[in-house]
Amino acid sequence: MEEFKGQPRLPKFAVPKRYDIRLTPDLTSCKFGGSVAIDVDVVGDTKFIVLNAADLTINNRSVSFTNKVSSKALEPTKVELVEADEILVLEFAETLPTGMGVLAIGFEGVLNDKMKGFYRSSYELNGEKKNMAVTQFEPADARRCFPCWDEPACKATFKITLDVPSELVALSNMPVIDEKVDGNMKTVSYQESPIMSTYLVAVVIGLFDYVEDHTSDGIKVRVYCQVGKANQGKFALNVAVKTLELYKEYFAVPYSLPKLDMIAIPDFAAGAMENYGLVTYRETALLYDDQHSAAANKQRVATVVAHELAHQWFGNLVTMEWWTHLWLNEGFATWVSYLAADSLFPEWKIWTQFLDECTEGLRLDGLAESHPIEVEVNHTGEIDEIFDAISYRKGASVIRMLQNYLGAECFQRSLASYIKKYACSNAKTEDLWAALEEGSGEPVNKLMNSWTKQKGYPVISVKVKEEKLELEQSQFLSSGSPGDGQWIVPITLCCGSYDVCKNFLLYNKSDSFDIKELLGCSISKEGDNGGWIKLNVNQTGFYRVKYDKDLAARLGYAIEMKQLSETDRFGILDDHFALCMARQQTLTSLLTLMASYSEETEYTVLSNLITISYKIGRIAADARPELLDYLKQFFISLFQNSAEKLGWDSKPGESHLDALLRGEIFTALALLGHKETLNEASKRFHAFLADRTTPLLPPDIRKAAYVAVMQKVSASDRSGYESLLRVYRETDLSQEKTRILSSLASCPDVNIVLEVLNFLLSSEVRSQDAVYGLAVSIEGRETAWKWLKDNWDHISKTWGSGFLITRFISSIVSPVFCFI
């Protein structure tokens, strides 16, 4: 048996083809029993069967293997559950006959509280606390529910049967085909699934309401939620039906199951999970309340639903061969979700907002400790590490870059061909590149390997010398250190207007071009602001650009004159900030550039300006505290113009983006200590306390008001804090609770900050939501750092088995020790 221990993958001498699973969860004792009969194809000479299992008690006497030809049942001589490797090793006295057989195993387990495997989530109904049973198997936790070959390439069909209390709703991937009630229990059987990976199997059992609709080709779509909240599922339902129709056209393949259920789970670690036919969500990512949800909540629901439904094709129908290719799932689903949102809500300008995804990918990938998009995963314990901004956001960004280079029509046609070819199968990154290369005739594999197989990205330095445009690429590192990477870079540039644009690939470290020959225009003499050059037009490339002093000045002037698109205004600012943090540009030059944005009105650009102002403020508080008040006044002057135009109250027919901006800009002014904002917010908050339906505090500005209230709270005047806690305790809307949690620790009083942090560890805050409360004020950073160290054992025990632990680190440690 020793030969199977410590191995990264399961041995290949037995292959699962079909699972027949029966589960009996007890929602009172929070335990479950089960049995599984697995059709296995023995393809090699072996006395062993090795599969995955973890946190289960195996009934050794129930284990047998029966060959389908001879019907001879073999019992193992040894059954060993190796917890360290999460494998179940069965040893038989004789070599197993090759061909098909049935492996039967009985087992028991615990409905845990770790939000993974088969777990329990709690909710209240008529004042009584109840449990529901939920599964969360990605990346490798199906093994905590039933013994299985828990690897994405080991696809099989699944026949599921559940024994549950008769009053409960029991859902799985497929429709119910039979339900037999026996007293207070019922047995629910489901249609057998198509071939799929174990991480996509799902079961949810509890009390739920639902809303329902159908697609034009008869797919039944439902949104399930807690009893009494069905109306909050209508927006997501509408988005889901339209998105399924859109993807059917885009991928040229229909949705492959007879139904799609989406369900809101009160305790859920991730944002959502794309289980085939039964997609699970946090409540905040699925439910939308017309009265109490903000515009930001609406957008979040739409993009998350679009992301998860993209997986029904990209991930579920065509699945990555191994976790090394996780980015194929997540990068594509992220990119396609923006495509869908843009089609459904063009007024949201969602591709401009996509720059936030790109920026976060650039930020993480600028670290020396980053990793390639494709990273070798040698053990399941390593998988959680790559569910990060590299797989999701850099992945989506390089896909967008490639689509822009190949052209939208060619890209879509090739993608549809790839999905048809690998449907119900597994694929690697190279398979996708081959399909795109065949469809476009471009060297896609060579081009994209430089972006997926090495970490980091380039900064392109640009200067003009004697009518020559000189470009030089070097690896960008946020530390300012030199890097040695080199890329094939899709360059886009324009000169003086968007009418004169050029695209080409930069293969070399450096190159120079005759401007007139390249662009058909010339750059006028130095100091004349008339001619500007912009690289990475509309920020479609995953790289940064550093302009020489003269070109930078011309772009600053072009920004003031409103000659550049909002995406390019965003990109110039973001690149300059990153270069400043890497000590390649001065802070003075950054502040000078920021001043060019005083008349800015576009949401995405101003949102980034606000984020950058927060980061500069944190640095100044440590490095030059005597300058902090001057900087705050400078930032207030940047935002005041837009705030005055927007006003506190929404206007009839105003845009979704104005609603988003109003919340962010007044939150920023509150954090900067702007007196008029603090006073107005306080007035509106007190009106809200008197009447929760007052039009003076609609959802879009509640976060701003809550933050403003906390700026005036101190140990000697706790009234605002106590009022917010009262609102928190009274509401049953998850979005309102997270809004309040994310505001509390913004208080400048360190004693209140400590009290807030301790509140996050109390039973009043769901463990999934504690991370929202970690947005600590500048003054509270050291207090938070000490609190983290003092409570590390508890935090590590509660959140350490999942990815939420990383949020504690990034929220508390990063602001103390680094500033990117």
Secondary structure, 3 states (H helix, E strand, C coil): CHHHCCCCCCCCCEEEEEEEEEEEEECCCCEEEEEEEEEEEECCCCCEEEEECCCEEEEEEEEEEEECCCCCEECCCEEEEECCCCEEEEECCCCCCCEEEEEEEEEEEECECCCCEEEEEEEEECCEEEEEEEEECCCCCHHHCCCECCCCCCCEEEEEEEEEECCCEEEECCCEEEEEEECCEEEEEECCCCCECHHHCCEEEECCEEEEEECCCCCEEEEEECCCCHHHHHHHHHHHHHHHHHHHHHHCCCCCCCEEEEEEECCCCCCEECCCCEEEEEHHHCCCCCCCCCHHHHHHHHHHHHHHHHHCCECCCEEECCHHHHHHHHHHHHHHHHHHHHHHCHHHCHHHHHHHHHHHHHHHHCCCCCCCCCCCCCCHHHHHHHCCHHHHHHHHHHHHHHHHHHCHHHHHHHHHHHHHHHCCEEECHHHHHHHHHHHHCCCHHHHHHHHHCCCCCEEEEEEEECCEEEEEEEECCCCCCCCCCCCCEEEEEEECCCCCEEEEEECCCEEEEEHHHHHCCCCCCCCCCCCCEEECHHHCCCCEEEECHHHHHHHHHHHHCCCCCHHHHHHHHHHHHHHHHCCCCCHHHHHHHHHCCCCCCCHHHHHHHHHHHHHHHHHHHHHCHHHHHHHHHHHHHHHHHHHHHHCCCCCCCCCHHHHHHHHHHHHHHHHCCCHHHHHHHHHHHHHHHHCCCCCCCCHHHHHHHHHHHHHCCECCECHHHHHHHHHHHHCCCHHHHHHHHHHHCCCCCHHHHHHHHHHHCCCCCCCCCHHHHHCCCHHHHHHHHHHHHHCHHHHHHHHCCCCCHHHHHHHHHHHHHCCC
